[in-house]
């Protein structure tokens, strides 16, 4: 959500959780004044020196790599960060801290003084209790005022006491659905006799909540349930559970009221959690709950995604504290589920319909086993008896060869005979394996044709490209349609008829919140003086390169092309390269029309050999001078080729590469060539454009003193990949005052670790002793070498941090930034603005009137530059929502 600021005795750190969202696209820009936008080259290195690409790290496998030249290292030395005399010739003037469009500079200091010592091991500060998010200093005034609608629905605060009870179930149950079944049975049996007619809400684990008290503080109950998932043989067993309910605490509703009124800064999390659970209780019973969302095939007809998967529509729901009081945030959601098909049909979709007439190959068996492991199935050969089992594997033998002992005398009987005699069920496809259900010690066999996949199982593994395309096609919605579906969901949920909402005295509005917003002015862009158009004002977030030239076009004298696409003949590739070279020249670059060596054709499976051949042949032709660019033509569906090529070019050969797909090579669109030319210029160290306010030194808190802007994120492996590392990436601006060129470093770290481990690190060198390094330190040194100045202010944008991780990430990573600075020069502690940007939230902003074309872009989204800092924002903390760019495609 927002901008949040941390307080310490000596320092204030501005933390922005930027809940920006245009109803079309997640927002990816930074929440600053409209005049200060990111350059188009984020993530690319400067061109002027090789040193700017170098970095030093300890001899481990987790090496940081600067994008561009493969991360060759330079010798590490203690770099003294002396200020430069270069400055912007503009009068400094005070910044109004009351504007939400301007970030206030933070003061110097550190969380713990001893953490500034160079070489000290990374760790958390000893205490975080002194840190608090700062209160909102005021509301922004810049921009054109307008009204937008938000998918927040006002929730009236209950006037009842909310009580929490601890629940202990014996024997212990790990399944939340089973816990819910036990508690539902308890309420059904004892509501009138023992529970004082209370209708409690349950979180599925250890906590039970009531509006008013039970007539006891501690009580034990007995509940009996029939086990539906019992084994294959014998009747269903009835299990008895002992449930102990014990009073724990009463939620402070007065505290919640004061917090929502802005009179208290500390959020009463217990009261908010209770209300959230209360409003989720009925939907949990009606739908399939996953995280904070609910899904059902009845909300909208499921759409097939292929390979036995389908998309289910659902909705996200969360109670949030806002300036208008409690708000219920409702948004539409979609997810992939396993189709509830007969298992044999599911398998046919995976490996082909001819499996009924042929034996399975080893690859088929592996694919089926991987897809079905952990999936819940139900038997279909016993009429109305539909017992459920979880698949643990496949038999290694076909069904016709499977036998098992039927008595203590080891009398053997085949699976085929058993099902025929016991159930009158004839197994048709005896050449297929059976499903193994149960554990390895006592596995049971079920024929595939006697099983059906249980409905409502979410698919958590990675989707293939075809399935992703199909899912996006299903979920794409115009803003008008999404708004309609959200309102329809709220009406269908009928919170006014919800027995749990009634019990707890919660009332939900059925109207979208109307919110005051402002549309910030677009920034002017500066292009080269030799172009027909020397500057440009984007219209509705868009502009083009017609009649413009790059402000800093680079020179590419030595380049080569490698063709991995069989369908692209050499003459076609040659024509494409000529057109691209001409476009680069027209756009403002100096680009040699002739490659160093003739276009080289290669097979994708020999990518490493082919790249090294082109590299060596080019070096021989240029007498040792390195290639400045490698063009690569790839097949449209190239599997791992793209990743392999990038890895080899950037980490082994130190080559800047530009990949082009076959379909674009044949089409040769002018717009496509212009876009590729922009990429090439940035990759080789140029600037396509700069902000007019940047070169005029008019960007608040950037232009007044040398400022470096960082961006950081961590990418985690897909679900199911338990051994793959997480990848941390940090980029930093390498020019000032333009702040347009960026250098980047990446580093592997522990699996699913969100804190960036290598921002700062020390290690022992046998010669030099304790050596300091890390991504922050290397990028600060790179900035100094590129600009001749040391940064006197640091702005650090951090992506991908959830609200529950704010303190942890801030404490750890700000501490690393401080140590990196101190390791470069004693007492070097520039002010740090630490900003968290959140894109994957569920607040959607809609135009007040979809018919008013002046208030939307061509896709129906709100206009880029729209900012909201009131009503739906936090009651006390400094946050805002920003739609920072145009929605170029329909929301998904």
C-alpha angles and dihedrals in degrees: 000000000000165000112317130178128207121216129212130162092260105023147037122209119196111219118188121197096191107205094182118159135168108190090245110046137017108256116245105175129097123267100242136112114309089247091063110067129155118266116246091249104069109154098025129110130241116257104213100085137020089219089068089065096048128093138168128230137164117272097270134117091255098083121167113231125201110218114251115032104036099263102275110187132241128204112276119235136162104272117205110218103216120175119247129227092233113111143155113267097229131112112254114236132182118269119230104238091195093074116093088205093066125064114223115230115245126233126247123265141084139250094248121012095221090056090073092069112114117245096019114142116260115258143133120286110259094252139017096186093100092058119091133163110258121243122252109277094206144301129291121254104182119106141031112309120232142152123253132177123235130200090243119117120202113246118203112228114245119240094210130101111256116212132195124213128188116233124207118184121195124229089036116250122204098189115090091204091055090047089052092049090052093049092044089055090047092053091045092052102038108024094104100031105039111007099060091242090295118152104211129200117226130203094208093247129051107331134080122184132202139182098232126000132297113240088253139047094212132017140157121221134190119221128181122202133179112237105232093185097056121138128289097257126060134016124307113277125231113224126202122213131192113218121193116196116195130179112243112167148329119245115239104236092174088060090051092050092051091047093052090048089055094246095116128041099201113086117226094230094182094059092045091049092051093051091047091053092046092055091046096049099086094041089051089059094044102042143028106273118214117171107311093336135085125212135191137166087226096064090067131347110273116249122217117247097183134254093059097308132118136183121245123200120223144145138254119227132186136156112229135185110236140164090264090054127257112359131193109216111208123181136163119255139185132197140174117256132182110256112248091237132146103273092242091057091048090052091047090057089052102048105014137280092265091074088096090067103037139050118260118258121225091254090051090051092051091048093049093045092050092048097047102038109115093009117133116232134182127214119247102185097081104065111233093359103099107174117180129223137174117238114237099175149307129283115252090224129060117258094255091062098048118108133167137187114264099188144016091271090067092247103172127218129181123241089238092055094044095054091045095050099036101040106010087242117145114208107220103185103050093159090072123084123250126246115253113222128182125027130318094260094053108020120170126204126231124181111238092234090057094058138074127192113252114244122248103039113141117221107233101175126094117290119225121238093262092053092046090052091049092048092050091049090054096045100043109113137173112238091248090055094046091051090050092050092049092052090046090051092052091049092046092050087055096200089185088065096040106120091209094050088048092048092053096039097243118151122192125201117229094212128093113246114258109219135188112239139175129219108218118218116260117250121251114242124215122218133179119299093233093063123092089242112045097181138017140203111209114233116217089344096305139100138149141219097250110136090000134110129205111266091226110022114187130221120245110187101153118048139141137195129221120193119208095169117098093199094058111085119211092250091054092048090048092052091049092051091050091051092047092049090051091049091051090052093047090050093056107272128119101234125175107231091212125069119229091243131014117278107282120217119207143167117255093233089061095051097132095047092046094049093049090049092053091045094051095041090051093048090051092049094049093042095244100324112134125241113257094203140013118201114203126193110206134188113257090245102040105155110200095350095098093050093044092050093049092047094051095043096047102036105029109025104024093228128153106226136193118195123205126188122233094243091059092046091058095042098045097194116191091223091052092049091049091052092049090049089055090052093048093050092051094045091052091051105268133126121236095194140341133210112265089221090054096057089040088053094235102127110113115238092005108057100046098067134009104288130185120203119207129193122194137179141159122221116205128204121259121271110280094030097107100168104041116107125240115246121226119200129189127183127185136188114256101193136057140231088008096054089193106115118074135190121202140205130191130195136181117233141169119316111279093351108153098189110086103242101193102049086109129002142160131208139176119259116195091225106029099033116214110019125191125215144133137133098288094049093047093050092047089053090047091052090051092051094045097046104023089235138093117235112258092188132034123205111189120193114196122192131196102029118140121218091254091059100049098102094040095050094042095050095046101039099038087051089053091050090051093050092047090054094045091050090061099051134355112262092006100146111146117188112272126211107196111198127186115202118199120193104161098071129117105236109119124190120208132190112262088236121020089201092061102091091186091068098049140051122240091277093055095254126135112268121275111259093042111145130185122192102158143063099009092042127092116295095236112359126091106255139131143180118238131188096200102174142024120275102246095184138025116283119268 
